[in-house]
Amino acid sequence: MSAPQGWYDAGTPGLQRWWDGVQWTAHERAAQPTTPSMGWYPVPGTSDVRWWDGAMWTPYRVRAGKPRPDWLAVEPPAMGVVLGILFVVLGMLQLSAALITQNPGNFVFPLLLLSVAVIWFVGAAYSRGVRKLPVPQSAPIVDAVVQPLPGEVEGPDAGWYPMTRQISRWWTGSRWTWYIGTRFGARPGHAGPRGYLTSMIVGWCVAALAVIGVIVAVVGGVMEQSPVTGFMIVFGIMIAVVMGGLGAFALLLTRSRRNALLLPTTPPPVR
């Protein structure tokens, strides 16, 4: 059967010739660079093996023999900027309250919030830099620690199955893989259990900070016994409510994404 018409390598290095579906023509062009398919590739110029999603590098690499996300991984990077700005606003509001009271102890909480903002900004910058790394130039690395890869078929009904509205998981036909499909592309999910535990801890910690914030606002306002005592109590409680909302949101979001972070225990429904 004849190949369909198109540009093909006709044996001349660096050139492609047009095949009209029946025969070669006289039309030639410079060979076009091809985009590597998704997989684990060595990063040019480094010793890293990183996940390439078919269009860009991602903040996931093989470290100590295991696929893991970078510590500063933020996807998309713009989300890190948004969260950084949010924590800057919260930190500045709390700092304003501390400046009014002139109590050294009240400066600890705003400094903590501003430190979290810096971490988000650094993570966003780091993840943006990862995307700008040179395109893979070698063959992908296939190792037992990264298999089965998305696309591998071991039985009937293999494919992507939804875990949440935005996330799906690859089923080989006989077992679930750690790879999840997102609106950004396929991503390794090997660190899902650790991410689930970390997210739950962070959510509860933020909720605890909100409770502590209410206690500090009330106790500090009462001890000050100044004309701004009532204002300080209300202001502190408002900030604590915002923090509590963030903690509750983190906990609920993590819980709703359980099947996206942890391997399902049952096969997918038959299609």
Secondary structure as the mmCIF struct_conf table of DSSP 4:
data_model
#
loop_
_struct_conf.conf_type_id
_struct_conf.id
_struct_conf.beg_label_comp_id
_struct_conf.beg_label_asym_id
_struct_conf.beg_label_seq_id
_struct_conf.end_label_comp_id
_struct_conf.end_label_asym_id
_struct_conf.end_label_seq_id
HELX_LH_PP_P HELX_LH_PP_P1 SER A 2 PRO A 4
BEND BEND1 GLN A 5 GLN A 5
STRN STRN1 GLY A 6 ASP A 9
BEND BEND2 GLY A 11 THR A 12
TURN_TY1_P TURN_TY1_P1 PRO A 13 GLY A 14
STRN STRN2 LEU A 15 TRP A 19
BEND BEND3 GLY A 21 GLN A 23
STRN STRN3 TRP A 24 ALA A 30
HELX_LH_PP_P HELX_LH_PP_P2 ALA A 31 SER A 37
BEND BEND4 MET A 38 MET A 38
STRN STRN4 GLY A 39 PRO A 42
HELX_LH_PP_P HELX_LH_PP_P3 VAL A 43 VAL A 43
TURN_TY1_P TURN_TY1_P2 PRO A 44 GLY A 45
BEND BEND5 THR A 46 SER A 47
STRN STRN5 VAL A 49 TRP A 52
BEND BEND6 GLY A 54 MET A 56
STRN STRN6 TRP A 57 ARG A 63
TURN_TY1_P TURN_TY1_P3 ALA A 64 GLY A 65
STRN STRN7 LYS A 66 PRO A 69
TURN_TY1_P TURN_TY1_P4 TRP A 71 LEU A 72
BEND BEND7 GLU A 75 PRO A 76
HELX_RH_AL_P HELX_RH_AL_P1 PRO A 77 THR A 101
TURN_TY1_P TURN_TY1_P5 GLN A 102 GLN A 102
HELX_RH_3T_P HELX_RH_3T_P1 PRO A 104 PHE A 107
HELX_RH_AL_P HELX_RH_AL_P2 VAL A 108 ARG A 131
TURN_TY1_P TURN_TY1_P6 LYS A 132 LYS A 132
BEND BEND8 LEU A 133 LEU A 133
HELX_LH_PP_P HELX_LH_PP_P4 PRO A 134 PRO A 136
BEND BEND9 SER A 138 SER A 138
HELX_LH_PP_P HELX_LH_PP_P5 ALA A 139 ILE A 141
HELX_RH_3T_P HELX_RH_3T_P2 ALA A 144 VAL A 146
HELX_LH_PP_P HELX_LH_PP_P6 GLN A 147 GLN A 147
BEND BEND10 PRO A 148 PRO A 148
HELX_LH_PP_P HELX_LH_PP_P7 LEU A 149 LEU A 149
TURN_TY1_P TURN_TY1_P7 PRO A 150 GLY A 151
BEND BEND11 GLU A 154 GLY A 155
TURN_TY1_P TURN_TY1_P8 PRO A 156 ASP A 157
STRN STRN8 GLY A 159 PRO A 162
BEND BEND12 MET A 163 GLN A 166
STRN STRN9 SER A 168 TRP A 171
BEND BEND13 GLY A 173 ARG A 175
STRN STRN10 TRP A 176 THR A 182
TURN_TY1_P TURN_TY1_P9 ARG A 183 PHE A 184
STRN STRN11 GLY A 185 PRO A 188
TURN_TY1_P TURN_TY1_P10 HIS A 190 ALA A 191
HELX_RH_AL_P HELX_RH_AL_P3 GLY A 192 GLU A 224
BEND BEND14 SER A 226 SER A 226
TURN_TY1_P TURN_TY1_P11 PRO A 227 VAL A 228
HELX_RH_AL_P HELX_RH_AL_P4 THR A 229 SER A 256
TURN_TY1_P TURN_TY1_P12 ARG A 257 ARG A 257
HELX_RH_AL_P HELX_RH_AL_P5 ARG A 258 LEU A 261
BEND BEND15 LEU A 262 LEU A 262
BEND BEND16 THR A 265 THR A 266
HELX_LH_PP_P HELX_LH_PP_P8 PRO A 267 VAL A 270
#
